[in-house]
Amino acid sequence: MRNRILAIVGLVILLIVGYWALNAYTASARATELAASMPVKIKATNLVSAEGIVVPAQRATLAFKTGGRVVEILAGEGDAVKAGTVLARLDDGILKNQVAQAQATLNVAQKQLAQLRAGGTPADRQAARDAVAAARAQYARVKAGPTTDELAVLKANVDGAQAALSQAQFRYDRIGGAANPFGGAAPESLALQQAFIALTAAQAAYRDALSHPTESDLQTAQAAITQAESALARLDPTAEALALAQAQVDQAQAALDLAKTAAQDAVLLAPFDGMVAVVAIDVGQVVGPGTPAITVGNLSKLRIETTDLAETDVARLSPGQPVKVTLDALPDQVLTGQIASIAPRATDYRGDQVFKVTVDVSDKTGLRWGMTANVEIGAAQ
């Protein structure tokens, strides 16, 4: 009886152990099967995702450096252009007049310098030296004032005019003077008037001589010397005169260059070979300096630039890392590429600090400027 009980107990224990082993094996198999059915995923910490946009590697939004009215637009959207092609012009009438005026000023300065360098003939120089000597002698005479002999002559003129007036008065009085009703028509009356006028003139000349030289006399005489010396200097220039003339030429040339630059600012040129993408101005429109006018891009060199790559991810990226790119416009196309560059400075994007990452892709088929892209980068751990 006892052996039967022990056998039953052993059987129960065996059943319990078998049931436990079977359950453990079944759970392990199910876990293995479930794990095998699930796809392998890259850890989220190893994947950096960002939105991007397709752009030309070489692009520029052009603007006039000066303001004015648009008079000509020579390229339209979609036009291929070469570097240096004129794209648009402003009204430059005033600027061209300024260039012409500056050119005329330069011509005069250059001519004066050439004449100064050429000098004059020996006869010209001698004549100019004689003129200087004469002007200086005249200044000395003016400064010294009238001589004694000149004053004596003038005083004698006054005395002679006074005596003539007395004689004329005597003859007029002899015919009755003012009491004679016909005296005003007599020759004696006319002679008296002429004698009075002659005396007045003689007295004025004498007084004028006594008052000289005046400051005005000296300034006039000095001006004559300066003019004569300048004429001589032009015939036989000094080093200082040549340097001054050269400086005037240089100044005029600088003004001309500045005027030409200002005139060129009214012309918009293509900075490189490419295609016109946007024309934001119209003929007749008045634009200010720096107003965006025409956008040009080189569509042969398209790339992807991220727009929202977070600053928390940029530290794990470096140039050369592989990149996978998908495009909203081309959902069935997956592009591969690599990081070409990472911006050294963050920019603000909707309140967040983001870094622009530039991606070069190997296949540019179907890409167009402005397409949106999704960028995935396998980042370093």
C-alpha positions in Angstrom: 0.0 0.0 0.0 2.7 2.4 0.9 4.6 1.8 -2.3 1.4 2.6 -4.3 1.1 5.9 -2.5 4.7 6.8 -3.2 4.3 5.9 -6.8 1.2 8.2 -7.1 3.1 11.1 -5.4 6.1 10.7 -7.8 3.8 10.7 -10.8 2.1 13.9 -9.6 5.5 15.5 -9.2 6.6 14.4 -12.6 3.5 15.8 -14.2 4.0 19.2 -12.4 7.6 19.4 -13.6 6.7 18.5 -17.1 3.9 21.1 -17.2 6.3 23.8 -16.0 8.9 22.9 -18.6 6.4 22.8 -21.3 5.1 26.3 -20.4 8.6 27.7 -20.3 9.5 26.2 -23.7 6.3 27.6 -25.2 6.9 31.1 -23.9 10.5 31.1 -25.2 9.4 30.0 -28.6 6.7 32.6 -28.8 9.1 35.3 -27.8 11.6 34.1 -30.4 8.9 34.0 -33.1 7.6 37.5 -32.2 11.1 39.0 -32.3 11.8 37.4 -35.6 8.6 38.8 -37.1 9.5 42.5 -36.1 11.8 44.6 -38.5 15.2 45.8 -37.2 15.2 49.5 -36.5 18.0 52.0 -36.1 18.1 53.4 -32.6 16.4 56.8 -32.6 19.5 58.2 -31.0 21.5 57.3 -34.1 19.2 58.9 -36.7 19.0 62.7 -37.4 16.1 63.8 -39.5 15.4 67.3 -40.9 13.5 69.0 -43.6 15.3 70.6 -46.5 14.9 72.4 -49.8 16.6 72.0 -53.2 18.7 75.0 -54.1 21.5 75.9 -56.5 24.9 75.9 -55.0 25.5 79.2 -56.7 22.6 81.7 -56.5 22.1 85.4 -55.9 19.3 87.9 -55.4 20.5 91.0 -57.2 19.6 94.6 -56.3 20.6 98.0 -57.7 23.1 99.9 -55.5 21.4 103.2 -56.3 17.7 104.2 -56.6 15.9 105.3 -59.7 13.2 104.4 -62.3 13.5 101.1 -64.2 13.7 101.9 -67.9 14.7 98.5 -69.3 14.5 94.8 -68.3 16.5 92.6 -70.7 16.0 89.1 -69.2 12.9 87.2 -68.2 12.2 84.4 -65.9 13.7 81.1 -67.3 16.2 82.9 -69.5 19.7 81.5 -69.5 22.3 84.2 -69.0 26.1 84.5 -69.1 28.3 86.2 -66.5 28.3 90.0 -67.3 25.0 90.0 -69.2 23.0 93.2 -68.7 19.8 92.2 -66.9 18.1 95.6 -66.2 18.8 99.3 -66.3 17.7 102.4 -64.4 17.3 105.9 -65.9 20.9 107.1 -65.8 20.6 110.4 -67.6 21.8 112.5 -64.6 24.6 110.1 -63.9 25.8 110.2 -67.5 25.9 114.0 -67.3 28.0 113.8 -64.1 30.4 111.5 -65.9 30.7 114.0 -68.8 31.3 116.9 -66.4 33.9 115.0 -64.5 35.6 114.1 -67.8 35.7 117.7 -68.9 37.2 118.7 -65.6 39.9 116.1 -66.0 40.7 117.2 -69.5 41.2 120.8 -68.4 43.5 119.7 -65.5 45.5 117.5 -67.8 45.9 120.3 -70.3 47.1 122.7 -67.7 49.6 120.2 -66.4 50.9 119.6 -69.9 51.3 123.3 -70.6 53.1 123.7 -67.2 55.5 120.9 -68.1 56.1 122.3 -71.6 57.0 125.8 -70.3 57.7 128.6 -72.8 60.4 129.9 -75.2 63.3 132.1 -74.0 61.5 135.1 -75.4 58.3 134.2 -73.5 60.2 133.9 -70.3 62.0 137.2 -70.8 58.8 139.0 -71.5 57.2 137.5 -68.4 60.2 138.5 -66.3 60.0 142.1 -67.6 56.3 142.2 -66.8 57.0 141.1 -63.2 59.7 143.8 -62.9 57.3 146.4 -64.3 54.5 145.4 -61.9 56.9 145.5 -58.9 58.2 148.9 -59.9 54.6 150.2 -60.3 53.8 148.9 -56.8 56.9 150.8 -55.4 55.7 154.0 -57.1 52.2 153.6 -55.7 53.5 152.8 -52.2 55.8 155.9 -52.2 52.9 158.2 -53.3 53.2 161.4 -55.4 56.7 162.9 -55.8 57.5 166.5 -54.8 57.7 167.5 -58.4 54.3 165.9 -59.1 52.7 167.7 -56.2 54.3 171.0 -57.4 52.9 170.6 -60.8 49.4 169.9 -59.4 49.7 172.9 -57.1 50.7 175.0 -60.0 47.7 173.8 -61.9 45.5 174.9 -59.0 47.2 178.3 -58.9 46.9 178.8 -62.6 43.2 177.8 -62.6 42.6 180.2 -59.7 44.3 183.1 -61.7 42.2 182.3 -64.8 39.1 182.3 -62.7 40.0 185.7 -61.4 40.5 187.1 -64.9 37.3 185.6 -66.1 35.4 187.1 -63.1 37.0 190.6 -63.8 35.8 190.5 -67.5 32.3 189.4 -66.4 32.0 192.1 -63.8 33.2 194.7 -66.4 30.0 194.1 -68.5 27.8 194.5 -65.5 27.9 191.1 -64.1 24.6 189.7 -62.8 23.0 193.2 -63.0 23.3 193.1 -66.8 20.1 191.6 -68.1 22.0 190.2 -71.1 25.0 189.2 -69.2 24.1 185.5 -69.1 24.3 185.3 -72.9 27.6 187.1 -73.1 30.9 185.3 -73.9 32.3 186.5 -70.6 29.7 184.5 -68.7 30.6 181.3 -70.5 34.3 181.9 -69.9 33.7 182.4 -66.2 31.9 179.1 -65.9 34.7 177.2 -67.8 37.3 178.8 -65.5 35.3 177.7 -62.4 35.1 174.1 -63.7 38.9 174.1 -64.5 39.7 175.3 -61.0 37.5 172.7 -59.4 39.2 169.9 -61.4 42.7 171.1 -60.5 41.8 171.3 -56.8 40.4 167.8 -56.9 43.5 166.4 -58.6 45.7 168.0 -56.0 43.7 166.7 -53.1 43.6 163.2 -54.6 47.4 163.2 -54.9 47.8 164.2 -51.3 45.5 161.3 -50.2 47.5 158.6 -51.9 48.4 155.8 -51.6 45.2 154.3 -50.4 44.7 150.6 -49.4 42.9 150.0 -52.6 45.8 151.4 -54.6 48.2 149.0 -52.9 45.9 146.0 -53.3 45.5 146.7 -57.0 49.2 147.1 -57.5 49.9 143.8 -55.6 47.3 142.0 -57.7 49.2 143.0 -60.8 52.4 141.6 -59.4 50.7 138.3 -58.5 49.3 138.0 -62.0 52.6 138.6 -63.6 54.4 136.2 -61.3 51.8 133.5 -62.1 52.3 134.0 -65.8 56.0 133.6 -65.3 55.6 130.5 -63.2 53.5 128.8 -65.9 56.4 129.3 -68.3 59.1 128.1 -65.9 57.3 125.9 -63.3 58.7 125.1 -59.9 58.5 121.6 -58.4 55.8 122.8 -56.1 53.7 124.1 -59.1 54.1 120.8 -60.9 53.1 118.9 -57.8 50.0 121.0 -57.4 49.0 120.6 -61.0 49.5 116.8 -60.8 47.4 116.8 -57.6 44.6 118.6 -59.5 44.8 115.9 -62.2 44.6 113.1 -59.7 41.6 114.7 -58.0 39.8 115.1 -61.3 40.6 111.5 -62.2 39.2 110.3 -58.8 36.0 112.3 -59.4 35.6 110.7 -62.9 36.1 107.2 -61.5 33.5 107.9 -58.8 31.0 109.2 -61.4 31.6 106.2 -63.6 31.1 103.8 -60.7 27.8 105.6 -59.8 26.7 105.3 -63.4 27.5 101.6 -63.4 25.4 101.1 -60.3 22.4 101.9 -62.4 23.0 98.7 -64.4 22.3 95.2 -63.1 24.7 92.5 -64.4 24.6 88.7 -64.1 27.3 87.7 -61.7 27.8 84.2 -63.1 26.4 81.8 -65.8 23.0 80.6 -64.8 19.2 81.0 -65.2 16.9 83.9 -64.2 14.5 82.5 -61.6 12.7 85.6 -60.4 12.1 89.1 -61.9 10.6 91.2 -59.1 10.6 94.6 -60.9 8.7 96.2 -63.7 9.6 98.8 -66.3 8.6 102.2 -65.0 8.8 101.2 -61.4 10.9 103.4 -59.0 13.1 101.2 -56.8 15.3 102.1 -53.9 18.9 101.0 -53.3 19.0 97.4 -52.1 15.5 96.5 -53.3 15.5 92.8 -54.5 15.2 92.9 -58.3 16.3 89.7 -60.0 17.2 86.3 -58.7 19.7 84.2 -60.7 20.9 80.6 -60.0 23.2 78.0 -61.6 20.8 75.1 -62.0 23.7 72.7 -63.0 24.8 72.6 -59.4 21.8 71.7 -57.3 22.1 70.6 -53.6 19.9 70.1 -50.5 20.0 72.5 -47.6 18.3 71.7 -44.3 15.9 74.2 -42.8 15.2 72.9 -39.3 18.1 70.7 -38.1 18.1 71.2 -34.4 21.2 72.4 -32.5 20.9 69.3 -30.2 21.8 67.1 -33.3 24.4 69.1 -35.0 27.2 68.1 -32.6 26.9 64.5 -33.8 27.3 65.4 -37.5 30.4 66.0 -39.6 31.2 66.5 -43.3 31.3 63.3 -45.3 28.6 61.4 -43.4 26.2 59.5 -45.6 22.7 60.9 -46.1 19.4 59.6 -47.4 17.1 62.1 -49.1 13.4 61.7 -50.2 11.4 64.4 -52.0 7.8 65.2 -51.6 7.5 65.8 -55.3 9.2 62.5 -56.1 8.0 60.0 -53.5 9.2 56.9 -55.3 12.8 58.3 -55.6 15.3 57.8 -52.8 18.6 59.8 -53.2 21.8 59.1 -51.5 24.5 61.7 -50.8 26.8 63.0 -48.1 27.2 66.1 -45.9 29.2 68.7 -47.8 29.3 71.4 -45.1 27.7 72.4 -41.8 27.0 76.1 -41.0 29.4 77.5 -38.4 26.6 79.6 -36.9 23.0 78.9 -35.9 20.0 80.8 -37.2 16.6 81.3 -35.7 13.8 79.1 -37.2 10.3 79.6 -35.7 11.9 80.4 -32.3 14.4 77.5 -32.4 18.1 77.6 -33.0 18.9 75.5 -36.1 22.0 74.8 -38.2 22.0 74.6 -42.0 23.5 71.4 -43.3 24.4 71.3 -47.0 24.0 67.9 -48.7 25.4 66.9 -52.1 23.5 64.1 -53.9 24.8 62.0 -56.6 21.7 61.8 -58.8 20.1 65.2 -59.6 17.5 63.8 -62.1 14.2 65.5 -61.6 15.4 68.0 -59.0 14.0 71.5 -59.3 14.9 74.6 -57.3 12.5 75.0 -54.4 11.4 71.3 -54.0 11.0 70.2 -50.4 13.0 67.3 -49.1 13.3 65.0 -46.1 16.8 64.3 -45.0 18.0 61.4 -42.8 21.5 61.1 -41.5 23.0 58.3 -39.6 24.7 60.2 -36.8 27.7 59.1 -34.7 26.9 57.8 -31.3 
